[in-house]
Amino acid sequence: MAALLSILLQGCALPPLDGRSETQALPPAEAASTPLGQALAAQTQAHAGQSGILPLADALESFAARVLLVRAAQRTLDVQYYIWRDDVTGKLLLEALREAAERGVRVRLLLDDNGVSMDDRLLALDQHPQIDVRLFNPFSIRQPKALGYLTHFSRANRRMHNKALVADNQAAIVGGRNVGDEYFGATDGVLFADLDVLAIGAVVPDLSTDFDRYWASASSYPIDRIVTAPRVAQVPVANAERDPRAARYVEALRRSRFVPEMLSGRLAPEWARVEMVSDDPRKGLGLAEKEGLVTHQLAEVLARPPVQSLDLVSPYFVPTAAGVDVFARLASQGVRVRILTNALEATDVSAVHSGYARYRKDLLRAGVELYEMRRGAVGPEKSGVFGSSGSSLHAKTFGVDGERVFVGSMNFDPRSAHLNTELGFIIDSRVLAEAVGRAFDTEIRAAAYAVRLDEQGDLVWIEYRDGQEIRHTREPGSSLGSRVWLGLLSVLPIEWLL
């Protein structure tokens, strides 16, 4: 067995990175001369030092904005995602990247290897002279990848959770959405209510610099050093728009005026001071210093703690005992703390829900207001601050005192804090922060359970439906088996993994 394990470990070694190509983001002066730069020049010059932010809550609009931004690029596209599905929207976006490369755009695509399962398609894309594909923390054993967790658990357990798309170093999309049908409202399965922002102005070069350091990191491997395939199609995506399932996306692209109106100045963004926070990519190897972590950067940016309100949205919410102490201290100082996460019936990771459930009573006793998104609470024709067509919450945001708001990839859980790399924006905007607060006052009441303690100190879930108040004394949508399983998970020593 020891000899077999030794052979397996030797076979799992990653190749050297010697001779890997070195590329950088488009320099600001060259970026300003692109059609994108020229179209945005008047706006960015009128708001020097600030960034223009346009929220993308609607799923179809968010998809269309990505494709249209890719089509608008003329020099460079830097694209970074945790998950990229081999489905309708994934293929449409890959096709858009290939078409951009055909007109001479340099495309750099960096994907976390845990979130992709289309080796042949990506390797074919990488063969285009204008496209480079790299995998972050890759698995040397391709099938099944799960073996990598057995042979190199410490490294494989650390993933790149960042999500960003930057066009010509002039405009970018950042937020919570990965690339896949469930994130853009095109599946019969779980639909994620989510939030992205499109940014222009001062923060975009910072994002490009951050992409460069991930691209050049010791965790970023050219795909052709990891994947070998005997048969690779010359065209990775062929006629994706002809797929009948793509009809609603093709129609969204045809109807969307989002990017054209932004470029023409008819769609005015919210101009504000924006700071990017991003983990040091060495976190993917467990080598990042404290100062290089998003948690430390957030603490510095938010040096002044909330004094009136904290509205937090996190689909995967595991506060830990330390987090409960922080929220309790804020509540005791008169700060209104409201938290929205997924209900058990809506979450796609029950283990994470168990890490939250054990702290519910402590949070409620401390004066924190808890809300849990109901499954299927947001209909397909409705849209709100946190997205549309959502049966499972996926947005990651928080608002402070109605003045500042965070939008990004980071959940409020130990995995985001200690294991995965994360990325986001802190936006000094009363307009956007107050929108988050209003959502708690209006939309969330209709879409989520209000979790409370009754007179005996037991949990109750209050649902508002058709003007009626419905009280649940058991976890809504749960079975006896699921509740027993949840209780078992809550006592296991797995919190650090959640």
ABEGO torsion letter per residue (X at the ends): XAAAAAAAAAAABBBBABGBBBBBBBBAAAAAABAAAAAAAAAAAABBGBBBBBBBABAAAAAAAAAAAAAABAABBBBBBABBBBBAAAAAAAAAAAAAAAAGBBBBBBBBAAABBBAAAAAAAAABAABBBBBBGBBABAOBAAAAAAABAAAAABBBABBBBBBGGABBBBEABBBEAAAAGABABBBBBBBBBBBBEAAAAAAAAAAAAAAABAABBBAAAABBBABBBABABBGAAABAAAAAAAAAAAABAAAAAAAAGABBBBBBBBBBBBBBAAAAAGABBAAABAAAAAAAAAABBBAABBBBBBABBBAEAAAAAAAAAAAAAGBBBBBBBBBAAABABAAAAAAAAAAAAAAAAAGBBBBBBBBGABBAABBBAAEBGBABBABBBBBBGGABBBBEABBBBAAAAAABBBBBBBBBBAAAAAAAAAAAAAAAAAABBBBBBBAAGBBBBBBBBGGBBBBBABBBGBBAAAAAAAAAAAABBAAAAX
